[in-house]
Amino acid sequence: MLTYVLNLKTSVKRLADFTAAYPETLPAFKVWEARPPEKCSPPAWWRGSGPFWSHTENFKEVLRFCQQRNETMLFFEDDCVFAPDFKERYEEFLAEVPDDWEVLNLCVNNTASILRPPKRISENVIKPALGFNTNAMLIRPEGARKMRLQLEKESWPCKHIAEQILGYLYSDETFKGYAPFQNFIGQADCWSELCQKMRGERWYNTFTFRDLDGKLKLAPGRYEQRKETP
């Protein structure tokens, strides 16, 4: 399996923190050196920020590589944090994911769940309707192809970032994208190169969803490690 972490060469501490926290049960990773904004020239129609565009270009390159190699890729950005019981939850999630999956968004952001709530399909798996975030993903070549084509469209609303444009793919029934019901990977408390500001630790686990019985419910909230039964 291809396994990469996206990292700016100047973000030395972030890579060191990611490496120190990286679970031993996952495959060894290689570093994908991200191109900084000054090395990614946006098209004339682009009205967003330089970091927003460079993020898009870097992710397109990752997707193209996955597609060309025709291998599944485990992809991370270098601000990932892992839950203490990551191994257990990751294994439970993978065991329940439908066999036809194309993309597994391992740190999904269901911000727009009020408008388009994700659907729970098992105890530990949801089918997002607007699945934002590119922080941690398991990607099959067909999923890489579909995401890359989505990012190569020139009909973007101005100032939208890659993860927002990709989010709309999940509302397409032919796109087989799934996510954990409760994220076991979050984003660290650190400086965001994308937003150019400090961001607190976030797990994106508060959202509205449609449960197995079809009823709208509220997810349990930010990540909490399971307590052992005495």
Backbone bond lengths (Angstrom), bond angles and torsions (degrees), N, CA, C in turn:
res aa  C-N    CA-C-N  psi(-1)  N-CA   C-N-CA  omega(-1)  CA-C   N-CA-C  phi
1 M - - - 1.462 - - 1.531 109.77 -
2 L 1.328 116.60 132.85 1.446 121.08 173.66 1.524 108.65 -69.22
3 T 1.325 117.86 132.11 1.464 121.19 -179.60 1.523 108.49 -137.82
4 Y 1.342 115.65 119.52 1.465 120.70 -175.92 1.521 111.22 -137.10
5 V 1.341 114.96 151.02 1.456 121.56 168.90 1.529 107.37 -120.04
6 L 1.321 116.09 130.33 1.460 122.59 179.31 1.527 109.05 -83.09
7 N 1.337 116.12 128.30 1.460 119.78 -174.02 1.525 110.45 -150.97
8 L 1.346 116.01 132.61 1.455 120.42 170.34 1.518 109.27 -74.60
9 K 1.311 117.01 137.92 1.466 120.95 -176.60 1.525 111.82 -56.98
10 T 1.332 116.73 -29.80 1.466 120.67 -178.95 1.528 112.75 -79.16
11 S 1.325 117.92 -14.05 1.478 121.61 -177.29 1.528 110.13 -90.54
12 V 1.308 116.00 65.73 1.461 122.49 -174.81 1.531 111.15 -67.04
13 K 1.328 116.74 -46.56 1.462 119.64 -177.13 1.524 111.64 -65.22
14 R 1.331 116.99 -39.02 1.461 119.19 -179.38 1.516 110.49 -62.34
15 L 1.316 117.35 -41.34 1.463 120.11 178.49 1.522 110.89 -66.60
16 A 1.323 116.57 -38.29 1.470 120.06 178.64 1.528 110.69 -65.06
17 D 1.333 116.96 -41.40 1.467 120.93 178.57 1.525 110.76 -65.49
18 F 1.330 115.87 -41.85 1.462 119.85 178.98 1.526 110.28 -62.68
19 T 1.315 116.67 -45.40 1.468 121.72 -178.77 1.528 111.03 -61.38
20 A 1.335 116.25 -41.68 1.467 120.58 -178.54 1.529 111.48 -66.39
21 A 1.340 116.55 -32.96 1.468 120.29 -176.55 1.523 113.29 -92.86
22 Y 1.327 117.91 -9.13 1.461 122.27 -173.38 1.533 111.26 -62.71
23 P 1.328 117.79 125.38 1.477 120.63 -177.21 1.533 112.59 -62.91
24 E 1.309 116.04 135.80 1.462 121.38 -179.78 1.519 112.49 -66.30
25 T 1.327 116.97 -21.25 1.463 120.80 -177.37 1.529 112.88 -78.12
26 L 1.341 117.16 -11.03 1.466 120.53 179.33 1.534 110.00 -90.35
27 P 1.341 117.24 158.50 1.469 119.77 178.15 1.528 111.57 -61.83
28 A 1.306 116.62 150.97 1.463 120.89 175.40 1.529 109.11 -59.26
29 F 1.333 116.26 140.30 1.459 119.77 -176.29 1.526 111.84 -107.63
30 K 1.326 115.18 158.01 1.459 123.18 169.74 1.525 108.02 -110.97
31 V 1.320 116.43 156.33 1.463 120.83 179.20 1.529 109.42 -92.09
32 W 1.336 115.19 127.94 1.466 121.65 173.47 1.533 106.03 -98.34
33 E 1.319 116.63 109.35 1.458 119.95 -176.63 1.530 110.05 -73.33
34 A 1.318 115.61 115.86 1.464 121.17 -178.31 1.521 110.73 -74.87
35 R 1.313 115.93 143.14 1.460 120.47 173.18 1.526 109.01 -79.87
36 P 1.324 118.76 130.92 1.468 120.89 179.49 1.528 110.57 -73.83
37 P 1.339 117.75 164.41 1.471 121.06 -177.77 1.522 114.29 -53.63
38 E 1.331 117.33 -36.76 1.465 119.71 -177.41 1.525 112.89 -68.30
39 K 1.340 117.49 -11.79 1.467 120.84 177.72 1.523 112.44 -108.66
40 C 1.336 116.43 13.25 1.469 121.82 178.16 1.529 108.56 -128.10
41 S 1.313 117.05 100.32 1.467 120.56 -177.45 1.522 110.32 -81.84
42 P 1.343 117.92 119.52 1.465 120.11 179.75 1.524 111.82 -74.96
43 P 1.326 117.51 155.90 1.467 120.58 177.45 1.530 110.83 -71.45
44 A 1.333 116.45 168.33 1.463 121.51 -175.69 1.522 112.40 -62.38
45 W 1.340 116.35 -30.39 1.468 119.08 -176.26 1.521 113.33 -79.55
46 W 1.329 117.85 -10.76 1.456 120.88 -174.66 1.530 111.18 -74.20
47 R 1.313 116.92 131.86 1.461 122.55 -179.59 1.533 112.41 -121.91
48 G 1.316 116.76 6.65 1.455 120.71 178.86 1.516 111.28 -89.32
49 S 1.315 116.37 -169.93 1.467 121.28 -178.32 1.526 111.32 -81.56
50 G 1.342 115.11 162.37 1.460 120.31 177.02 1.514 112.87 -61.75
51 P 1.358 119.12 -45.27 1.467 119.91 177.75 1.525 113.24 -60.67
52 F 1.341 117.52 -35.42 1.466 119.79 177.78 1.522 110.30 -62.02
53 W 1.336 116.34 -42.31 1.464 119.19 -178.12 1.531 111.33 -71.66
54 S 1.324 117.73 -41.42 1.466 119.58 -179.18 1.532 110.49 -65.28
55 H 1.330 117.31 -34.28 1.461 120.28 175.67 1.518 110.21 -60.47
56 T 1.319 116.41 -42.59 1.468 121.42 178.45 1.522 111.16 -62.67
57 E 1.319 116.05 -47.39 1.463 120.51 -177.98 1.527 111.67 -63.67
58 N 1.316 116.83 -41.95 1.466 119.76 178.45 1.520 111.63 -63.11
59 F 1.318 116.15 -42.56 1.461 119.11 -178.27 1.524 110.90 -69.13
60 K 1.315 118.17 -35.92 1.469 121.39 176.06 1.532 110.61 -61.38
61 E 1.323 116.20 -39.38 1.462 119.71 179.03 1.528 111.03 -65.58
62 V 1.315 116.30 -40.28 1.463 120.96 177.24 1.527 110.35 -61.82
63 L 1.324 116.28 -46.26 1.465 121.08 -179.39 1.529 111.53 -64.00
64 R 1.312 116.39 -40.45 1.471 120.33 179.53 1.533 110.26 -63.39
65 F 1.324 116.22 -40.38 1.460 121.12 179.26 1.527 110.56 -63.93
66 C 1.321 117.04 -44.86 1.465 121.69 178.26 1.517 110.69 -58.96
67 Q 1.321 116.04 -44.08 1.462 121.21 -179.35 1.528 111.26 -66.22
68 Q 1.317 116.93 -43.44 1.465 120.94 -178.65 1.521 112.12 -66.84
69 R 1.334 116.89 -37.74 1.456 120.40 179.36 1.528 112.12 -77.02
70 N 1.333 115.04 -17.40 1.479 120.96 179.60 1.524 111.07 56.02
71 E 1.323 115.31 43.93 1.460 121.90 178.34 1.519 109.86 -132.71
72 T 1.309 115.86 153.37 1.463 120.34 173.83 1.529 109.12 -68.66
73 M 1.334 115.56 140.83 1.462 120.56 -179.80 1.524 110.80 -122.70
74 L 1.323 115.66 133.35 1.452 122.88 169.40 1.525 105.68 -98.83
75 F 1.340 115.86 116.02 1.461 121.00 -170.95 1.524 110.71 -121.19
76 F 1.342 115.40 135.80 1.454 121.49 177.48 1.520 110.19 -132.07
77 E 1.328 115.91 152.02 1.450 121.42 162.79 1.530 106.89 -97.95
78 D 1.320 116.22 156.72 1.475 118.76 -166.87 1.528 115.37 -77.15
79 D 1.338 117.50 4.09 1.466 119.06 177.38 1.531 112.06 -103.67
80 C 1.329 116.76 19.16 1.466 120.44 178.53 1.525 111.19 -69.19
81 V 1.322 115.83 143.22 1.463 122.07 167.73 1.525 106.87 -125.29
82 F 1.320 115.73 146.91 1.458 121.29 -173.49 1.523 110.90 -113.64
83 A 1.327 115.93 135.30 1.466 121.16 179.04 1.538 110.31 -62.61
84 P 1.325 118.11 150.16 1.469 120.64 179.78 1.527 113.41 -57.09
85 D 1.343 117.03 -34.79 1.467 119.70 179.15 1.532 110.68 -105.24
86 F 1.343 114.51 37.60 1.461 121.18 -178.62 1.527 112.36 -52.63
87 K 1.331 117.08 -49.11 1.460 121.37 -174.37 1.524 111.40 -55.40
88 E 1.317 116.65 -48.62 1.456 121.23 -178.29 1.525 111.19 -62.39
89 R 1.309 116.41 -47.53 1.469 119.76 -176.16 1.527 112.10 -69.86
90 Y 1.302 116.96 -38.05 1.464 120.78 178.65 1.530 110.04 -62.84
91 E 1.299 117.50 -43.89 1.465 121.08 179.48 1.525 111.31 -65.14
92 E 1.329 117.36 -40.77 1.466 120.85 177.99 1.523 110.60 -62.88
93 F 1.313 115.38 -43.07 1.465 120.75 179.71 1.527 111.30 -62.05
94 L 1.323 117.17 -49.89 1.469 120.85 -178.79 1.524 111.94 -61.18
95 A 1.322 116.73 -33.97 1.464 120.89 -179.11 1.529 112.11 -67.56
96 E 1.339 117.01 -23.38 1.460 120.91 -175.90 1.527 113.79 -103.44
97 V 1.307 118.09 -10.07 1.466 121.38 -177.54 1.530 110.19 -68.31
98 P 1.345 118.71 135.18 1.467 120.78 176.65 1.534 111.79 -57.20
99 D 1.313 116.01 146.51 1.467 121.14 -175.77 1.523 113.17 -64.37
100 D 1.332 117.27 -22.43 1.463 120.06 -175.01 1.530 113.45 -87.72
101 W 1.330 118.69 13.12 1.461 120.70 -175.15 1.520 112.02 -60.57
102 E 1.332 115.05 147.32 1.469 122.97 176.06 1.522 111.60 -113.83
103 V 1.334 115.86 -36.07 1.468 121.65 178.42 1.526 108.68 -140.82
104 L 1.310 116.58 133.67 1.458 122.06 172.23 1.526 107.15 -114.73
105 N 1.334 116.13 112.24 1.453 121.52 179.42 1.522 108.18 -87.93
106 L 1.322 116.99 105.27 1.464 122.06 -170.11 1.528 113.67 -85.78
107 C 1.317 117.03 -3.60 1.471 121.31 175.87 1.527 108.00 -142.30
108 V 1.317 115.38 54.96 1.466 120.35 -172.50 1.525 111.62 -69.38
109 N 1.328 114.61 143.98 1.456 121.72 176.18 1.529 107.90 -111.81
110 N 1.319 116.08 110.24 1.470 121.77 -178.97 1.531 111.65 -95.94
111 T 1.324 116.90 43.14 1.460 122.14 -176.92 1.524 112.67 -53.36
112 A 1.319 117.04 -38.28 1.468 121.35 -175.93 1.527 112.40 -90.54
113 S 1.331 117.03 25.43 1.465 119.72 -174.10 1.529 113.34 -66.84
114 I 1.318 117.58 -23.06 1.466 119.95 177.42 1.526 109.79 -65.02
115 L 1.328 115.95 -38.95 1.467 120.44 179.77 1.519 111.94 -81.15
116 R 1.328 115.79 -43.39 1.458 120.90 -177.88 1.525 108.77 -136.22
117 P 1.310 118.03 86.78 1.471 120.41 -176.42 1.521 112.20 -69.47
118 P 1.326 117.70 139.49 1.462 120.43 173.71 1.521 110.15 -66.97
119 K 1.318 115.19 159.80 1.465 120.95 -179.31 1.521 109.29 -110.39
120 R 1.314 116.29 127.68 1.458 120.60 176.81 1.522 108.22 -78.79
121 I 1.342 116.41 128.19 1.457 118.74 -178.89 1.528 112.39 -112.61
122 S 1.337 116.42 -10.55 1.462 121.35 173.75 1.525 107.22 -161.53
123 E 1.307 117.61 -177.35 1.463 120.27 -177.40 1.522 112.34 -57.33
124 N 1.329 116.98 -39.43 1.461 120.73 -172.19 1.519 115.01 -117.14
125 V 1.342 118.34 8.51 1.470 121.48 -174.97 1.518 110.87 -130.14
126 I 1.349 115.77 137.60 1.459 121.57 172.14 1.522 110.05 -123.87
127 K 1.335 114.82 156.92 1.472 121.87 171.81 1.528 105.92 -108.70
128 P 1.364 117.24 102.10 1.462 119.00 -178.52 1.524 111.47 -63.39
129 A 1.329 115.30 154.45 1.462 121.14 172.47 1.525 110.04 -102.26
130 L 1.320 116.38 -30.44 1.468 124.24 171.52 1.522 106.35 -139.25
131 G 1.307 116.53 91.75 1.461 120.38 -172.86 1.511 112.50 -98.71
132 F 1.331 117.05 91.82 1.456 120.68 -179.69 1.530 111.44 -80.88
133 N 1.332 114.92 164.96 1.463 126.51 174.49 1.527 112.10 96.65
134 T 1.339 114.30 139.31 1.471 122.23 177.26 1.526 110.42 -122.11
135 N 1.308 117.27 18.76 1.458 122.40 -170.15 1.524 114.62 -67.42
136 A 1.325 116.66 -36.18 1.466 120.91 -179.27 1.524 108.04 -152.42
137 M 1.322 117.03 123.24 1.459 120.80 -175.66 1.523 111.82 -145.94
138 L 1.324 114.56 147.83 1.455 121.64 168.10 1.525 104.90 -109.94
139 I 1.334 116.48 121.01 1.465 120.68 -168.03 1.519 110.82 -126.21
140 R 1.323 116.56 125.75 1.452 121.27 170.98 1.531 109.11 -90.48
141 P 1.340 118.46 157.59 1.469 120.78 -176.38 1.527 114.47 -53.39
142 E 1.335 118.10 -39.93 1.466 119.65 179.89 1.526 110.49 -66.86
143 G 1.319 117.26 -36.93 1.462 120.25 175.45 1.522 111.39 -65.43
144 A 1.332 116.34 -39.33 1.464 120.51 176.99 1.519 110.95 -61.35
145 R 1.326 116.06 -41.20 1.469 120.21 179.62 1.521 111.01 -62.51
146 K 1.323 116.81 -45.93 1.467 120.46 -177.96 1.524 111.63 -66.30
147 M 1.324 117.47 -40.73 1.458 120.01 179.37 1.525 111.34 -68.26
148 R 1.331 116.54 -39.76 1.467 119.47 179.28 1.523 111.15 -63.04
149 L 1.330 117.31 -43.84 1.471 120.79 178.68 1.527 110.89 -62.55
150 Q 1.330 116.36 -36.81 1.469 119.88 177.67 1.526 110.88 -63.24
151 L 1.331 116.80 -39.64 1.464 120.83 -178.55 1.524 112.61 -76.73
152 E 1.314 118.07 -17.76 1.461 120.65 -179.12 1.527 112.80 -89.99
153 K 1.330 117.13 0.50 1.460 120.08 174.76 1.531 109.34 -69.58
154 E 1.329 115.98 150.64 1.463 119.72 179.52 1.521 111.48 -107.43
155 S 1.309 117.10 20.13 1.464 120.74 -177.43 1.532 111.45 -107.77
156 W 1.325 116.49 28.55 1.464 120.91 -178.57 1.528 111.29 -67.27
157 P 1.324 117.50 141.01 1.465 118.88 166.31 1.534 107.80 -65.51
158 C 1.311 117.75 140.47 1.460 120.76 -177.40 1.522 111.29 -59.01
159 K 1.313 115.51 144.35 1.462 125.70 175.23 1.524 114.11 70.70
160 H 1.323 118.55 6.91 1.451 119.67 173.75 1.530 109.08 -79.16
161 I 1.321 115.74 147.47 1.461 119.81 178.71 1.524 109.62 -101.63
162 A 1.327 115.37 168.75 1.464 121.10 -173.12 1.521 112.48 -53.46
163 E 1.324 117.17 -44.75 1.458 119.44 -174.82 1.532 111.69 -64.88
164 Q 1.341 117.48 -29.65 1.454 120.04 178.29 1.528 110.90 -71.88
165 I 1.320 116.18 -42.12 1.461 119.92 178.45 1.524 110.65 -65.55
166 L 1.323 116.29 -41.25 1.466 120.12 178.20 1.526 111.19 -66.03
167 G 1.320 116.88 -29.47 1.460 120.40 -178.49 1.512 113.60 -56.52
168 Y 1.327 116.28 -32.90 1.460 119.54 -177.85 1.529 112.67 -70.10
169 L 1.312 117.21 -18.99 1.469 119.94 178.27 1.524 111.73 -60.98
170 Y 1.326 115.94 -32.20 1.466 119.83 -174.42 1.532 112.60 -66.82
171 S 1.315 117.05 -20.84 1.463 119.68 178.06 1.526 111.90 -80.56
172 D 1.328 116.77 -7.00 1.459 122.65 176.00 1.535 108.29 -87.77
173 E 1.318 116.70 117.40 1.476 120.65 -176.17 1.525 112.60 -62.58
174 T 1.339 117.39 -20.19 1.470 119.43 179.66 1.533 111.46 -81.42
175 F 1.336 117.32 -10.70 1.459 121.64 177.45 1.523 108.33 -92.74
176 K 1.307 116.50 116.07 1.463 121.70 -174.64 1.529 110.08 -93.75
177 G 1.326 114.77 74.95 1.457 120.88 179.54 1.514 110.85 -110.69
178 Y 1.320 116.96 132.48 1.463 122.33 -178.17 1.530 109.06 -132.72
179 A 1.336 115.33 168.51 1.463 120.71 -178.08 1.521 109.82 -153.26
180 P 1.331 117.59 162.09 1.468 119.90 175.50 1.529 110.95 -67.90
181 F 1.324 116.21 147.45 1.462 119.79 174.11 1.532 109.46 -65.56
182 Q 1.313 116.64 -40.11 1.458 121.88 174.79 1.520 108.33 -124.88
183 N 1.339 116.18 116.94 1.458 119.79 -177.45 1.523 111.79 -59.75
184 F 1.324 115.97 136.43 1.467 121.86 174.21 1.521 110.67 -110.82
185 I 1.338 115.83 4.34 1.463 123.07 170.29 1.529 106.74 -125.80
186 G 1.321 116.05 132.16 1.456 120.80 178.21 1.516 110.60 -122.99
187 Q 1.333 115.64 -169.62 1.462 121.45 176.54 1.520 109.25 -115.68
188 A 1.316 114.87 139.83 1.460 121.15 -171.51 1.520 113.07 -74.19
189 D 1.304 114.83 161.11 1.461 123.35 171.37 1.526 106.91 -77.55
190 C 1.332 117.06 100.51 1.462 119.94 -175.23 1.527 110.57 -162.94
191 W 1.316 115.03 176.43 1.462 121.81 175.96 1.522 108.92 -72.42
192 S 1.337 116.17 129.93 1.457 121.01 178.47 1.524 109.78 -92.39
193 E 1.331 116.48 115.28 1.460 120.43 176.52 1.533 110.53 -66.28
194 L 1.318 115.74 -27.58 1.462 120.55 -178.51 1.526 111.40 -73.89
195 C 1.326 116.22 -49.36 1.473 121.32 -177.01 1.520 112.77 -91.68
196 Q 1.333 117.05 -10.80 1.460 122.80 -179.14 1.527 112.06 58.55
197 K 1.327 115.67 47.24 1.457 121.14 176.33 1.526 108.74 -162.37
198 M 1.335 116.09 166.35 1.459 120.58 176.67 1.527 109.57 -73.15
199 R 1.322 115.66 138.90 1.458 121.41 176.24 1.522 109.06 -127.03
200 G 1.323 116.71 136.69 1.456 120.65 177.80 1.520 111.63 -75.08
201 E 1.323 116.10 166.27 1.466 120.40 177.05 1.521 109.83 -61.83
202 R 1.322 116.83 135.28 1.463 120.07 -177.95 1.526 111.14 -141.95
203 W 1.349 113.27 143.61 1.462 121.29 -176.36 1.528 112.29 -120.46
204 Y 1.314 118.04 -13.72 1.473 123.31 175.20 1.534 113.07 58.45
205 N 1.313 116.46 37.80 1.469 118.71 -175.78 1.526 114.22 -101.92
206 T 1.331 117.62 8.86 1.460 120.92 175.19 1.516 108.78 -106.04
207 F 1.308 116.88 110.90 1.458 120.74 -178.10 1.523 110.02 -162.75
208 T 1.316 115.42 161.00 1.458 121.83 174.74 1.523 108.75 -89.39
209 F 1.324 117.44 138.61 1.457 120.79 179.97 1.523 110.30 -142.22
210 R 1.323 115.40 162.77 1.458 120.93 175.33 1.520 107.81 -100.09
211 D 1.319 116.65 117.23 1.458 122.13 -173.35 1.530 111.49 -77.66
212 L 1.318 116.20 178.26 1.461 122.08 -177.74 1.522 112.17 -59.09
213 D 1.339 116.35 -27.18 1.467 120.02 178.74 1.527 112.66 -87.83
214 G 1.350 116.56 3.61 1.457 121.24 178.05 1.515 114.26 87.23
215 K 1.329 118.60 -4.12 1.459 121.85 -177.33 1.533 110.95 -87.24
216 L 1.349 115.42 145.58 1.458 120.85 176.44 1.522 109.80 -76.01
217 K 1.325 115.85 132.55 1.458 121.37 -179.66 1.514 109.30 -140.53
218 L 1.342 115.44 168.73 1.457 121.45 178.72 1.518 109.31 -105.66
219 A 1.330 116.55 128.38 1.471 121.74 178.88 1.531 110.00 -64.19
220 P 1.339 117.07 158.38 1.472 121.15 -169.11 1.515 116.44 -65.42
221 G 1.314 119.93 -16.23 1.462 119.71 179.46 1.512 112.16 113.90
222 R 1.343 116.85 -165.96 1.465 120.77 -174.79 1.523 110.46 -60.45
223 Y 1.313 114.76 163.24 1.458 120.74 -173.73 1.525 112.38 -58.52
224 E 1.310 115.61 135.05 1.463 121.80 171.15 1.524 107.63 -135.32
225 Q 1.316 116.38 130.15 1.459 120.17 178.35 1.527 109.93 -66.19
226 R 1.303 115.98 141.43 1.448 119.59 177.83 1.533 110.24 -64.17
227 K 1.316 115.46 137.93 1.463 119.72 178.37 1.539 108.97 -88.67
228 E 1.320 114.24 136.52 1.457 118.70 179.93 1.528 110.49 -68.75
229 T 1.302 115.22 140.41 1.463 119.88 178.24 1.531 108.87 -74.55
230 P 1.337 117.48 126.34 1.492 118.98 -177.95 1.524 110.89 -66.66
